[in-house]
């Protein structure tokens, strides 16, 4: 017998306001006081933002915010990376569900807005080209489920390809010391997220191992890393790695990648361990009853449920990692925050700290909110907290 869902009640915005903000006399009073305080608080900010702030500092340094001191004659490498990602995102949006497609539409909208910003005509054309590539790839990949393995392989190979494109070879190689701005921030964040997630899952499983040696080693690592701040690990990576491994020339960017990844993996392990502890013992017993070994039990029964239950904590760790990349500016790398510091130190832009830092804060907020938004969509799709 088919189940009929109860009718959805739609009150509209006016009905919601009456029920939640103006339903009693004291709620009306509290709402009025809150509106007055908000007006007084934002009045000064709005006056400054629209009449006093000098926003010309942003378009004048926009390329610096984007790629730092990346050589201008090699900027085609960055555009190549953008187009590679546009192809993969478009194909993925055509093959997989509406969530990936929504992300592709949002990214295409961002590129279209960038094409409206008063850049050079060639730059606008490149942004519009990226929009066309996303749309074309989405159209080509639509409904082609047989390409899933190839697209997954493309994503796995994209990282070394992107690194080779950005770095280059021979005389035209771009040193990682020239990477900066939002480009460096995203590279550090993506590498940290992609590598720390499986490493954190591995550490969580090791911490729950029945073998004492493995459990103690994992626990010692996790608690040691969680007991020190990230900046300490970054300084250790910057100073101690060349001392302990003098024969290997590890550049500063790679050291920061290693430090951020190892730090985030410890916190990721604790998040995953919380999900593992939430799995009832009956799940393990049922897996053993049907003849599954330990690896099969973890891959097909336990981990899917554990990871599903801790999606908010995992994405929260991703957001924290993205924002923590700003600490590399203390080490000497010129990420997004480092570029902001260099801009306000320029004699041409003295006294414009508020405008520059507000722009940087908006960029951090946009990326963090995007991750949070898609996390909520994934939770809704999987029925986290409902099923």
C-alpha positions in Angstrom: 0.0 0.0 0.0 1.4 3.3 -1.1 2.2 5.8 1.7 0.8 9.3 1.3 2.8 12.1 2.8 1.1 14.7 4.9 0.3 18.0 3.1 3.0 20.6 3.3 2.0 23.8 5.0 3.2 26.9 3.3 2.7 30.0 5.3 4.8 32.4 3.2 7.2 35.0 4.5 4.5 37.2 6.0 3.0 34.3 7.9 6.4 33.2 9.2 7.1 36.8 10.4 3.8 36.9 12.3 4.2 33.6 13.9 7.9 34.0 15.0 8.5 37.7 15.4 5.2 39.4 16.0 3.0 36.8 17.7 3.0 38.5 21.1 3.5 42.0 22.4 6.8 41.3 24.0 8.1 39.6 20.8 7.0 42.7 18.9 9.0 44.8 21.4 12.1 42.6 21.2 11.9 42.6 17.4 11.7 46.4 17.3 14.7 46.7 19.7 16.7 44.3 17.6 16.0 46.2 14.4 17.0 49.5 16.0 20.3 47.9 17.2 21.0 46.4 13.8 20.3 49.7 12.1 22.7 51.6 14.5 25.3 48.9 14.1 25.2 48.8 10.3 24.7 52.5 9.8 28.3 53.4 10.4 29.5 50.5 8.3 27.3 51.3 5.4 28.3 55.0 5.5 32.0 54.0 5.4 31.5 51.3 2.7 29.6 53.6 0.3 31.1 57.0 1.0 34.5 56.8 2.6 36.1 53.5 1.6 38.6 53.5 -1.3 37.8 50.3 -3.2 40.1 51.1 -6.1 42.8 49.2 -4.2 41.0 45.9 -5.0 40.8 46.0 -8.9 44.3 47.5 -9.0 45.7 44.5 -7.2 43.3 41.8 -8.3 45.8 39.7 -10.2 48.1 39.9 -7.2 45.3 38.6 -5.0 44.7 35.8 -7.5 48.1 34.4 -8.2 50.6 36.4 -6.2 54.0 36.9 -7.9 53.4 34.2 -10.4 55.2 35.3 -13.6 52.9 37.2 -15.9 54.4 35.6 -19.1 53.6 32.2 -17.6 50.0 33.0 -16.5 48.8 30.7 -19.3 49.6 27.8 -17.0 47.0 28.9 -14.5 44.4 29.2 -17.3 45.3 25.7 -18.5 44.6 24.4 -15.0 41.2 26.3 -14.9 40.2 24.7 -18.3 41.3 21.2 -17.2 39.1 21.5 -14.1 36.3 23.0 -16.1 36.3 19.9 -18.4 36.3 17.5 -15.4 33.6 19.4 -13.5 31.4 19.7 -16.6 31.7 16.0 -17.4 31.1 15.0 -13.8 28.0 17.3 -13.7 26.6 15.5 -16.8 27.2 12.0 -15.4 26.4 12.3 -11.7 23.4 13.8 -9.8 21.9 17.2 -9.4 24.3 18.2 -6.6 27.4 18.1 -8.8 25.4 19.8 -11.6 24.4 22.6 -9.2 28.1 23.1 -8.3 28.9 23.3 -12.0 26.2 26.0 -12.5 27.5 28.0 -9.6 31.0 27.8 -10.8 29.9 28.8 -14.3 28.0 31.7 -12.8 31.1 32.9 -10.9 33.2 32.7 -14.1 30.5 34.7 -15.9 30.5 37.4 -13.2 34.3 37.6 -13.5 33.8 38.2 -17.2 31.7 41.2 -16.4 34.4 42.7 -14.1 36.5 45.3 -15.9 39.4 43.1 -16.8 41.3 43.2 -20.0 39.3 42.0 -23.0 41.4 38.9 -23.4 40.9 38.0 -19.7 37.1 38.4 -20.1 37.2 36.1 -23.1 39.1 33.5 -21.2 36.4 33.5 -18.4 33.6 33.2 -21.0 35.5 30.4 -22.6 35.6 28.6 -19.2 31.8 29.0 -19.0 31.5 27.5 -22.5 33.8 24.6 -21.6 31.7 23.7 -18.5 28.5 23.9 -20.5 29.9 21.9 -23.4 31.4 19.2 -21.2 28.1 18.9 -19.2 26.2 18.4 -22.5 28.7 15.8 -23.8 28.7 13.9 -20.5 24.9 13.9 -19.9 23.6 10.4 -19.4 26.8 8.7 -20.3 27.1 6.4 -17.2 29.8 4.3 -19.0 32.3 7.2 -18.6 32.2 7.1 -14.8 35.4 5.1 -14.4 37.2 7.3 -16.9 36.1 10.5 -15.2 37.2 9.1 -11.8 40.6 8.2 -13.4 40.8 11.7 -14.7 40.2 13.2 -11.3 42.9 11.0 -9.8 45.4 12.0 -12.5 44.4 15.7 -12.4 46.6 16.5 -9.4 49.9 15.5 -10.9 48.9 17.1 -14.2 47.9 20.3 -12.5 51.2 20.4 -10.5 53.2 19.8 -13.7 51.3 22.6 -15.5 51.8 25.1 -12.7 55.5 24.1 -12.2 56.7 23.5 -15.7 60.1 22.1 -16.7 63.5 23.4 -17.8 64.2 27.0 -18.2 60.6 28.1 -18.1 59.9 26.3 -14.8 58.0 28.4 -12.3 59.5 28.1 -8.8 57.0 27.3 -6.0 58.3 30.4 -4.2 56.5 32.4 -6.9 53.2 30.8 -6.2 51.0 33.0 -4.1 47.6 34.6 -3.5 44.4 32.6 -3.8 46.2 30.1 -6.0 48.5 29.0 -3.2 45.7 29.0 -0.6 43.6 26.7 -2.7 46.5 24.4 -3.5 47.4 24.0 0.2 43.7 23.5 1.1 42.9 21.0 -1.6 46.1 18.9 -1.0 45.4 19.0 2.8 41.8 17.9 2.4 42.4 15.2 -0.2 45.3 13.6 1.6 44.3 14.0 5.2 40.9 12.4 4.7 42.1 8.8 3.9 45.0 9.2 6.3 42.6 10.2 9.0 40.4 7.2 8.3 43.5 4.9 8.4 44.5 6.4 11.8 41.0 6.0 13.2 40.9 2.3 12.2 44.4 1.8 13.7 43.3 3.4 16.9 40.5 0.8 17.2 42.8 -2.1 16.2 43.0 -5.1 18.5 46.8 -5.1 18.1 48.2 -3.1 21.0 51.3 -1.9 19.2 49.3 -0.4 16.3 46.7 1.1 18.7 49.4 2.7 20.8 51.3 4.1 17.9 48.2 5.6 16.4 47.0 7.0 19.7 50.4 8.5 20.5 50.5 10.3 17.1 47.0 11.6 17.3 47.3 12.9 20.8 50.7 14.4 20.2 49.6 16.3 17.1 46.4 17.5 18.8 48.4 18.7 21.7 50.4 21.3 19.8 49.2 24.3 17.6 49.4 24.1 13.8 51.9 27.0 13.7 54.3 25.0 15.7 54.1 22.1 13.3 54.6 24.5 10.3 57.7 26.0 11.9 59.0 22.5 12.6 58.4 21.5 9.0 60.1 24.7 7.8 63.2 24.5 10.0 63.7 20.8 11.0 63.0 19.0 7.7 66.2 20.4 6.0 68.2 19.5 9.2 67.0 15.9 9.4 66.9 15.3 5.6 69.7 17.4 4.2 70.1 15.4 1.1 66.6 16.1 -0.2 65.8 19.6 -1.4 62.2 19.9 -0.3 60.7 23.3 -1.2 58.8 25.4 1.3 55.4 24.8 -0.3 55.8 21.1 0.0 56.8 21.3 3.6 53.7 23.3 4.4 51.6 20.7 2.5 53.1 18.0 4.7 52.6 19.9 7.9 49.0 20.9 7.2 48.1 17.3 6.1 49.6 15.6 9.1 48.0 18.1 11.5 44.5 17.8 9.9 44.8 14.0 9.7 44.9 13.7 13.5 41.7 15.7 13.9 40.1 13.8 11.0 40.9 10.5 12.8 39.0 11.6 15.9 36.0 12.7 13.8 35.9 9.3 12.0 36.5 7.4 15.3 33.4 9.1 16.7 31.4 7.7 13.7 32.9 4.2 14.2 31.9 4.2 17.8 28.3 5.0 16.9 28.0 1.8 14.8 26.1 -0.9 16.8 27.8 -4.1 17.6 25.1 -5.9 15.7 26.4 -4.6 12.4 29.8 -6.3 12.9 28.1 -9.5 14.0 25.8 -9.4 10.9 28.8 -8.9 8.6 30.6 -11.9 10.2 27.4 -14.0 9.9 27.3 -13.6 6.1 31.0 -14.4 5.8 32.6 -11.0 5.3 36.2 -10.6 6.4 37.6 -7.5 8.3 38.4 -5.5 5.2 35.0 -6.2 3.5 33.2 -5.4 6.8 34.9 -2.0 7.0 34.6 -1.1 3.4 31.0 -2.2 2.7 29.2 -2.1 6.1 30.9 0.0 8.8 32.7 2.9 7.1 29.8 4.0 4.9 27.6 4.3 8.0 30.3 5.9 10.1 31.3 8.5 7.6 27.6 9.3 6.8 27.0 10.1 10.5 29.9 12.5 10.9 29.6 14.5 7.7 29.1 17.8 9.6 32.2 17.2 11.7 34.3 16.2 8.6 33.2 19.2 6.6 33.8 21.4 9.6 37.4 20.1 9.7 37.7 20.9 6.0 36.6 24.5 6.6 39.0 24.9 9.5 41.8 23.5 7.3 41.0 26.0 4.5 41.1 28.9 6.9 44.2 27.6 8.7 46.2 27.9 5.5 46.5 31.6 6.3 49.1 30.7 8.9 51.7 30.0 6.2 52.0 33.8 5.8 53.8 33.7 9.1 56.3 31.3 7.7 57.0 33.6 4.7 54.8 32.2 2.0 52.6 34.8 0.3 49.1 33.3 0.3 45.9 35.3 0.2 46.6 36.8 3.6 50.2 37.4 2.7 49.2 39.3 -0.4 46.8 41.4 1.7 49.7 42.3 4.0 52.0 43.2 1.1 49.3 45.4 -0.5 48.7 47.4 2.7 52.5 47.8 3.0 52.7 49.4 -0.4 53.2 53.2 -0.1 50.5 53.7 -2.7 47.9 52.0 -0.6 48.8 53.1 3.0 45.8 53.4 5.3 43.6 51.0 3.4 43.8 48.1 5.8 40.1 47.8 6.3 39.3 47.6 2.6 42.0 45.0 1.9 41.3 42.8 4.9 37.5 42.9 4.3 38.0 41.8 0.7 40.2 38.9 1.9 37.6 38.0 4.6 34.9 37.9 1.9 36.9 35.4 -0.1 37.4 33.2 2.9 33.7 33.4 3.7 32.6 32.6 0.2 34.6 29.4 0.0 33.8 28.3 3.6 30.1 29.0 3.1 30.1 27.0 -0.2 31.6 24.0 1.6 29.0 24.3 4.3 26.2 24.6 1.8 27.1 21.5 -0.1 27.6 19.7 3.1 24.0 20.4 4.1 22.9 19.3 0.6 24.8 16.0 1.0 23.3 15.5 4.5 19.8 16.1 3.1 20.4 13.7 0.2 21.7 10.9 2.5 19.0 11.6 5.1 21.5 12.3 7.9 19.6 12.7 11.2 16.4 11.5 9.6 16.9 7.8 8.6 
